[in-house]
């Protein structure tokens, strides 16, 4: 008998006590129970000595276990059915320990304190009326759920880590960081044909030379195991040209490079348009500066804003929104600021007449905007609207932008050419300056990335003939012939490249199965321009003697334009019609036209690395930035964070 059992039973044999050499006693359980243990639900078992009797299970541990037939080494918990060792060599210690922590044991449940709260629910009465009732519920503290929710709060809302401080915990900060960070964002379409944008690295770099940047990108890609890279979109810094040149050499050493990575370099269109617009605004910089100063004045304090509101009421201007600030280095935000200010011209003129402090302070920039300044802004703002809408179109990161790139860019070129001959001297001068900058990047057809034209070709609403028409309208005959030849050659090379890796059964020639396309050739109008005015008269019919899947696609009718057309959804259903082109579309349509997705991370980075957080290690910074991006993406599949119209919408109401 073990020592622990001695404490658990009461010995009733007096003869055993008087014997000098007592025989080993065997205890048996009496058929009646006369007393109760102090602990609820437990009984004291009376034991008697019986010669030749059988030893019974007397430990209180057996109150919570039952024997297993045929297994003397284990017992089964009556609450969770778990098998626990009960070998005689070990006793019942293991059984007791399990009982103390068994989560299904009734005496271990509901130990945490609950809080009563009331949840509102809608109730439908028998008479058909609807009423809201409060239903009482219990809320229980869960440490793990609280930790998870707290982590999400800190990551998503960029709270200071000092928020988590408790008493006697000292948080120390170092001096401001002097580090340069690089953001790498991956764009891809998954097997369900959903477009994804994910920040995969936000890491410090030791310098800005092209090779250092290239090596940093290489390291990040290798860490993720990404070797099949189609394009790398960068801004127009000269160091980035060298970085992409280095990456081309590296990618060609990896398996899976597409057409020897000759189309790897993609220039950010938003950056180029920013440079084009800045050159065009040089003649009106002074007028823009005055309007900006006027906006800053009326928004600089509640008293000044109230004064401006009174001027709006005096002029009977029925407009709920107010003027918004701009970022001087971002012309698209300047456009929003000027557009909001033009609606309130009369109020600003009223301020100039009746508010002496306003006039006095704006003397620092040459005085408040006068009629000439407002006329300049009014004249060139519609011109800037074309740039603004184009920038919004291909600056999104959660919808396909590649198939709109060529249309938007060459529509702008077409618009610039029209304004060069405008009767307004100011607009003519602006257009000429813009033309010089525009031609620097797109006049040389050998420097244009042809994949953006391919993206428009694989849009079933347009296809190749429409692309050729745009090229002929944008370049002289010699350049247009050269570019059209490159587009066709690249399209064929891409098809052959993807066909070479297609399963044999899918390399068969396309059958006579008709595609789901139908309609008028897929021609649609661009806002405010005549770019496609005569295109219907010039689009020629394809020869219907197609022999390959590519020929069949180009020869089939274009899909009719509709407001709800979804290019990803359309291609996801073309497995039988165009299996090879479907794979090409899945890669080409992923290409982003600009680097806005990565730049938005630096806005978050600025909040993460503020003056209170400069002691964060680069690894922790990267973890915060990436995790925030991934969590947001999982909850906002189609959210477009780059939508600049939010600046105006925040003012309404």
DRENDODREN-589343 format. One record per residue (C-alpha): residue in three letters; x, y, z. Coordinates in steps of 0.02 Angstrom, whole numbers, padded with zeros to 5 digits, always signed. Example, Ala and Ser with C-alpha at 12.3 -4.5 7.8 and 13.67 -1.06 7.14 Angstrom:
BEGIN
ALA+00615-00225+00390SER+00684-00053+00357
***
This chain:
BEGIN
UNK+00000+00000+00000UNK+00072+00168-00048UNK+00099+00308+00074UNK-00030+00419-00011UNK-00164+00289+00014UNK-00132+00284+00199UNK-00193+00463+00214UNK-00347+00428+00112UNK-00422+00284+00212UNK-00462+00246+00394UNK-00385+00086+00465UNK-00504-00011+00579UNK-00399-00163+00629UNK-00338-00161+00810UNK-00250-00329+00801UNK-00135-00264+00669UNK-00078-00123+00782UNK-00027-00240+00923UNK+00065-00362+00816UNK+00253-00343+00810UNK+00265-00418+00638UNK+00100-00375+00558UNK+00051-00464+00400UNK+00022-00360+00244UNK-00157-00303+00253UNK-00277-00309+00110UNK-00421-00189+00112UNK-00591-00213+00040UNK-00730-00088+00019UNK-00879-00112+00133UNK-01048-00115+00050UNK-01107+00037+00149UNK-01042+00215+00157UNK-01067+00299+00326UNK-00973+00466+00314UNK-00936+00605+00191UNK-00776+00698+00155UNK-00770+00884+00184UNK-00748+00910-00003UNK-00913+00904-00096UNK-00954+00748-00190UNK-00814+00643-00114UNK-00838+00496+00005UNK-00731+00414+00136UNK-00725+00231+00103UNK-00726+00117+00255UNK-00598-00022+00240UNK-00584-00184+00334UNK-00453-00315+00339UNK-00506-00478+00264UNK-00395-00624+00245UNK-00380-00677+00067UNK-00481-00525+00011UNK-00447-00427-00150UNK-00369-00253-00148UNK-00493-00119-00205UNK-00461+00055-00278UNK-00473+00170-00129UNK-00388+00332-00189UNK-00501+00482-00215UNK-00422+00498-00388UNK-00535+00356-00444UNK-00687+00466-00412UNK-00646+00547-00580UNK-00583+00396-00678UNK-00646+00226-00729UNK-00552+00067-00763UNK-00521+00007-00939UNK-00560-00175-00975UNK-00404-00268-01024UNK-00287-00123-00983UNK-00220-00119-00806UNK-00091+00015-00845UNK-00213+00156-00891UNK-00376+00233-00830UNK-00501+00339-00927UNK-00555+00512-00870UNK-00743+00516-00851UNK-00748+00698-00912UNK-00635+00704-01067UNK-00608+00517-01098UNK-00420+00540-01098UNK-00315+00389-01047UNK-00195+00421-00901UNK-00064+00305-00829UNK-00115+00216-00668UNK+00024+00088-00656UNK+00054+00026-00478UNK+00235+00084-00488UNK+00180+00266-00511UNK+00023+00271-00406UNK-00117+00393-00443UNK-00016+00555-00447UNK-00036+00572-00635UNK-00223+00549-00620UNK-00236+00684-00488UNK-00134+00807-00590UNK-00245+00778-00741UNK-00403+00803-00637UNK-00340+00971-00574UNK-00317+01038-00751UNK-00448+00943-00850UNK-00540+01077-00948UNK-00700+00975-00958UNK-00712+00939-00772UNK-00860+01038-00702UNK-00762+01104-00554UNK-00630+01178-00674UNK-00754+01271-00783UNK-00811+01452-00769UNK-00666+01507-00660UNK-00647+01674-00748UNK-00759+01817-00701UNK-00896+01861-00824UNK-00972+02030-00865UNK-01156+02051-00901UNK-01198+02157-01053UNK-01350+02181-01163UNK-01353+02151-01350UNK-01484+02236-01458UNK-01585+02121-01570UNK-01734+02144-01683UNK-01890+02048-01633UNK-02041+02013-01742UNK-02202+02007-01641UNK-02352+01898-01676UNK-02450+02047-01742UNK-02314+02083-01871UNK-02238+02233-01781UNK-02051+02250-01762UNK-01966+02302-01602UNK-01789+02310-01535UNK-01757+02214-01375UNK-01605+02199-01263UNK-01545+02021-01238UNK-01431+01991-01086UNK-01267+01903-01126UNK-01109+01858-01032UNK-00939+01916-01091UNK-00788+01819-01031UNK-00608+01878-01033UNK-00497+01781-01154UNK-00312+01821-01142UNK-00264+01755-01313UNK-00405+01846-01403UNK-00363+02007-01312UNK-00180+01992-01363UNK-00228+01961-01544UNK-00349+02108-01548UNK-00221+02222-01465UNK-00088+02173-01592UNK-00207+02210-01737UNK-00252+02379-01660UNK-00070+02432-01644UNK-00028+02372-01820UNK-00178+02439-01914UNK-00196+02607-01826UNK-00009+02638-01802UNK-00021+02670-01615UNK+00136+02702-01515UNK+00206+02547-01433UNK+00211+02652-01275UNK+00025+02621-01267UNK+00067+02448-01203UNK+00174+02513-01060UNK+00131+02457-00884UNK+00193+02516-00715UNK+00378+02482-00679UNK+00409+02453-00867UNK+00534+02578-00939UNK+00531+02615-01122UNK+00683+02693-01188UNK+00710+02778-01356UNK+00863+02812-01458UNK+00901+02962-01567UNK+00814+02989-01733UNK+00853+02858-01865UNK+00958+02906-02014UNK+00912+02758-02123UNK+00849+02743-02302UNK+00713+02615-02330UNK+00663+02520-02487UNK+00488+02452-02514UNK+00457+02300-02624UNK+00277+02261-02672UNK+00222+02101-02760UNK+00076+02101-02881UNK+00000+01937-02938UNK-00162+01852-02991UNK-00205+01694-02896UNK-00286+01533-02957UNK-00459+01607-02931UNK-00415+01757-03040UNK-00411+01884-02900UNK-00281+02022-02908UNK-00170+02040-02755UNK-00050+02175-02697UNK+00064+02132-02551UNK+00211+02224-02475UNK+00340+02087-02454UNK+00488+02191-02395UNK+00515+02359-02311UNK+00699+02358-02273UNK+00843+02481-02249UNK+00974+02504-02385UNK+01149+02570-02357UNK+01156+02682-02511UNK+01068+02744-02667UNK+01183+02676-02801UNK+01104+02568-02935UNK+01201+02411-02891UNK+01162+02424-02704UNK+00976+02442-02742UNK+00985+02297-02864UNK+01072+02185-02738UNK+00944+02231-02604UNK+00801+02182-02720UNK+00891+02021-02766UNK+00911+01975-02582UNK+00727+02007-02548UNK+00670+01902-02696UNK+00782+01757-02647UNK+00718+01761-02468UNK+00542+01739-02536UNK+00595+01611-02667UNK+00531+01722-02809UNK+00629+01692-02968UNK+00499+01710-03106UNK+00488+01900-03119UNK+00401+01979-03269UNK+00426+02165-03235UNK+00497+02283-03104UNK+00409+02451-03095UNK+00518+02594-03031UNK+00519+02783-03034UNK+00631+02880-03151UNK+00787+02904-03046UNK+00946+02865-03141UNK+01001+02745-03003UNK+00847+02640-03037UNK+00901+02618-03219UNK+01063+02541-03158UNK+00971+02436-03029UNK+00857+02360-03161UNK+01007+02330-03274UNK+01089+02231-03134UNK+00927+02135-03101UNK+00913+02086-03284UNK+01080+01996-03272UNK+01027+01908-03111UNK+00853+01858-03171UNK+00925+01782-03329UNK+01029+01667-03221UNK+00872+01604-03135UNK+00752+01477-03208UNK+00592+01548-03279UNK+00643+01719-03346UNK+00519+01775-03480UNK+00599+01816-03649UNK+00769+01844-03568UNK+00698+01981-03456UNK+00706+02107-03599UNK+00545+02190-03538UNK+00590+02191-03353UNK+00605+02381-03339UNK+00437+02469-03318UNK+00440+02657-03288UNK+00313+02732-03168UNK+00187+02826-03274UNK+00127+02930-03127UNK+00302+02999-03101UNK+00319+03042-03285UNK+00152+03132-03288UNK+00203+03225-03131UNK+00358+03290-03221UNK+00256+03334-03376UNK+00130+03434-03277UNK+00263+03523-03173UNK+00347+03585-03331UNK+00180+03648-03396UNK+00137+03740-03235UNK+00294+03847-03233UNK+00206+03994-03315UNK+00067+03993-03186UNK+00169+03953-03032UNK+00144+04126-02959UNK-00046+04117-02975UNK-00050+03943-02899UNK+00059+04003-02755UNK-00063+04144-02715UNK-00215+04030-02716UNK-00122+03906-02605UNK-00081+04044-02481UNK-00263+04100-02479UNK-00321+03922-02442UNK-00193+03901-02303UNK-00249+04063-02222UNK-00434+04019-02211UNK-00395+03844-02147UNK-00262+03893-02021UNK-00378+03926-01872UNK-00560+03904-01820UNK-00585+04093-01813UNK-00521+04120-01990UNK-00624+03974-02055UNK-00780+04046-01974UNK-00745+04214-02055UNK-00729+04127-02223UNK-00893+04034-02194UNK-00980+04199-02163UNK-00912+04263-02330UNK-00983+04108-02415UNK-01153+04142-02339UNK-01148+04325-02391UNK-01114+04273-02571UNK-01256+04145-02567UNK-01140+04005-02623UNK-01230+03840-02605UNK-01084+03723-02577UNK-01062+03604-02432UNK-00878+03566-02459UNK-00735+03682-02414UNK-00563+03709-02488UNK-00433+03575-02456UNK-00246+03583-02429UNK-00125+03520-02559UNK+00049+03443-02559UNK+00160+03557-02661UNK+00261+03413-02733UNK+00102+03322-02789UNK+00017+03412-02932UNK-00138+03300-02921UNK-00172+03361-02744UNK-00141+03538-02810UNK-00275+03506-02940UNK-00399+03458-02803UNK-00354+03614-02705UNK-00376+03730-02856UNK-00539+03646-02907UNK-00614+03670-02733UNK-00554+03851-02727UNK-00630+03898-02895UNK-00804+03856-02830UNK-00779+03987-02694UNK-00700+04129-02795UNK-00831+04255-02738UNK-00799+04212-02556UNK-00611+04239-02578UNK-00643+04406-02663UNK-00758+04453-02518UNK-00616+04410-02396UNK-00498+04521-02495UNK-00618+04668-02480UNK-00676+04651-02299UNK-00538+04557-02206UNK-00386+04668-02178UNK-00283+04533-02087UNK-00308+04418-02237UNK-00243+04547-02359UNK-00100+04596-02244UNK-00035+04418-02219UNK-00045+04372-02404UNK+00068+04518-02450UNK+00209+04398-02410UNK+00172+04307-02573UNK+00127+04458-02677UNK-00048+04486-02611UNK-00212+04390-02624UNK-00254+04313-02794UNK-00326+04445-02911UNK-00437+04426-03064UNK-00291+04383-03177UNK-00236+04244-03061UNK-00411+04171-03053UNK-00427+04181-03243UNK-00266+04082-03267UNK-00322+03948-03147UNK-00493+03940-03228UNK-00416+03922-03401UNK-00291+03783-03372UNK-00387+03680-03243UNK-00493+03585-03373UNK-00329+03542-03461UNK-00259+03471-03299UNK-00416+03368-03271UNK-00361+03250-03412UNK-00198+03217-03319UNK-00287+03199-03154UNK-00411+03068-03215UNK-00273+02972-03304UNK-00168+02968-03146UNK-00314+02901-03046UNK-00349+02770-03179UNK-00180+02684-03173UNK-00133+02724-02994UNK-00246+02593-02919UNK-00169+02438-02842UNK-00320+02326-02813UNK-00391+02324-02989UNK-00314+02291-03160UNK-00231+02446-03234UNK-00117+02375-03369UNK-00252+02369-03503UNK-00290+02556-03478UNK-00110+02616-03481UNK-00088+02643-03668UNK-00258+02725-03690UNK-00230+02849-03549UNK-00051+02895-03596UNK-00082+02921-03782UNK-00245+03010-03748UNK-00142+03136-03650UNK-00019+03151-03795UNK-00164+03181-03913UNK-00235+03315-03798UNK-00066+03404-03783UNK-00051+03411-03972UNK-00223+03491-03986UNK-00180+03627-03860UNK-00019+03672-03949UNK-00124+03763-04080UNK-00245+03840-03955UNK-00287+04023-03974UNK-00252+04056-03790UNK-00069+04104-03776UNK-00053+04037-03599UNK-00123+03866-03645UNK-00015+03859-03801UNK+00142+03894-03700UNK+00094+03765-03569UNK+00060+03632-03701UNK+00227+03661-03786UNK+00323+03638-03624UNK+00226+03482-03585UNK+00257+03414-03759UNK+00445+03425-03736UNK+00440+03325-03575UNK+00313+03201-03643UNK+00418+03164-03797UNK+00571+03136-03689UNK+00493+02975-03624UNK+00376+02916-03762UNK+00438+02986-03927UNK+00577+02856-03943UNK+00482+02697-03987UNK+00633+02590-03944UNK+00622+02643-03761UNK+00437+02602-03742UNK+00395+02442-03647UNK+00293+02343-03773UNK+00208+02238-03638UNK+00089+02382-03603UNK+00028+02372-03783UNK+00011+02183-03763UNK-00099+02214-03610UNK-00219+02312-03722UNK-00212+02177-03856UNK-00270+02044-03733UNK-00417+02153-03683UNK-00554+02063-03782UNK-00644+02229-03811UNK-00500+02299-03916UNK-00367+02176-03979UNK-00227+02210-04104UNK-00310+02318-04237UNK-00361+02448-04110UNK-00184+02455-04040UNK-00114+02479-04216UNK-00236+02620-04244UNK-00178+02711-04086UNK+00005+02692-04137UNK-00027+02761-04313UNK-00116+02913-04239UNK+00026+02947-04115UNK+00184+02928-04220UNK+00246+02968-04394UNK+00237+02826-04523UNK+00415+02766-04497UNK+00402+02756-04307UNK+00227+02684-04309UNK+00282+02545-04428UNK+00430+02504-04316UNK+00326+02501-04157UNK+00185+02398-04235UNK+00314+02272-04294UNK+00387+02260-04118UNK+00214+02233-04044UNK+00171+02091-04164UNK+00342+02012-04144UNK+00332+02019-03954UNK+00155+01950-03953UNK+00209+01802-04059UNK+00364+01771-03953UNK+00261+01774-03793UNK+00137+01651-03865UNK+00276+01531-03918UNK+00361+01548-03749UNK+00204+01504-03651UNK+00153+01370-03776UNK+00320+01282-03752UNK+00278+01253-03568UNK+00096+01206-03599UNK+00045+01022-03578UNK+00043+00930-03747UNK-00145+00912-03747UNK-00165+01101-03739UNK-00044+01136-03882UNK-00167+01075-04011UNK-00235+01199-04133UNK-00387+01291-04075UNK-00551+01213-04128UNK-00690+01303-04216UNK-00773+01338-04049UNK-00836+01516-04044UNK-00786+01630-03903UNK-00909+01721-03794UNK-00866+01886-03877UNK-00991+01977-03984UNK-01031+02152-04038UNK-00963+02307-04117UNK-00774+02287-04104UNK-00763+02348-03925UNK-00733+02531-03967UNK-00773+02653-03828UNK-00750+02839-03805UNK-00624+02929-03698UNK-00683+03074-03592UNK-00654+03244-03668UNK-00556+03188-03822UNK-00579+03133-04002UNK-00442+03002-03999UNK-00556+02866-04066UNK-00673+02973-04168UNK-00640+02891-04335UNK-00574+02723-04277UNK-00727+02625-04336UNK-00695+02678-04515UNK-00514+02618-04510UNK-00524+02453-04417UNK-00507+02314-04544UNK-00575+02138-04528UNK-00452+01999-04493UNK-00426+01855-04611UNK-00530+01712-04540UNK-00408+01579-04596UNK-00330+01567-04423UNK-00224+01417-04383UNK-00167+01446-04204UNK-00249+01494-04042UNK-00175+01669-04057UNK-00242+01691-04234UNK-00412+01631-04181UNK-00419+01755-04036UNK-00367+01901-04146UNK-00492+01848-04279UNK-00640+01826-04163UNK-00759+01970-04137UNK-00722+02092-03997UNK-00825+02084-03840UNK-00957+02220-03829UNK-00920+02359-03705UNK-01025+02358-03546UNK-01013+02455-03384UNK-00994+02297-03280UNK-00865+02210-03390UNK-00734+02121-03284UNK-00580+02073-03384UNK-00517+01950-03252UNK-00685+01864-03244UNK-00690+01850-03434UNK-00518+01772-03447UNK-00552+01652-03304UNK-00685+01568-03414UNK-00575+01545-03567UNK-00492+01381-03518UNK-00565+01289-03667UNK-00556+01431-03794UNK-00384+01506-03761UNK-00285+01402-03634UNK-00116+01474-03683UNK-00172+01654-03699UNK-00261+01636-03532UNK-00092+01606-03449UNK-00018+01756-03539UNK-00163+01866-03484UNK-00144+01810-03303UNK+00036+01875-03302UNK+00020+02029-03413UNK-00134+02099-03326UNK-00039+02094-03162UNK+00085+02229-03217UNK+00059+02394-03120UNK+00079+02554-03217UNK+00151+02652-03072UNK+00234+02636-02901UNK+00093+02713-02799UNK+00065+02548-02707UNK+00243+02553-02639UNK+00241+02740-02606UNK+00086+02722-02498UNK+00192+02615-02382UNK+00306+02763-02347UNK+00156+02859-02282UNK+00130+02718-02159UNK+00317+02712-02129UNK+00315+02895-02083UNK+00188+02858-01947UNK+00283+02706-01886UNK+00450+02797-01879UNK+00391+02958-01798UNK+00491+03050-01665UNK+00422+02934-01530UNK+00466+02771-01618UNK+00640+02797-01685UNK+00711+02658-01577UNK+00618+02525-01674UNK+00734+02404-01760UNK+00722+02391-01951UNK+00658+02213-01931UNK+00515+02268-01820UNK+00474+02413-01937UNK+00463+02290-02081UNK+00352+02175-01979UNK+00231+02317-01938UNK+00223+02383-02116UNK+00200+02213-02199UNK+00076+02147-02072UNK-00030+02304-02083UNK-00035+02289-02273UNK-00083+02104-02267UNK-00220+02127-02137UNK-00296+02272-02232UNK-00291+02174-02394UNK-00382+02028-02314UNK-00526+02140-02260UNK-00531+02261-02406UNK-00511+02161-02564UNK-00560+02302-02682UNK-00510+02450-02574UNK-00416+02585-02671UNK-00316+02683-02542UNK-00243+02797-02675UNK-00410+02879-02717UNK-00374+03064-02705UNK-00559+03110-02714UNK-00565+03070-02528UNK-00493+03242-02498UNK-00655+03319-02561UNK-00773+03190-02489UNK-00708+03222-02313UNK-00770+03401-02324UNK-00949+03362-02375UNK-01086+03369-02245
***
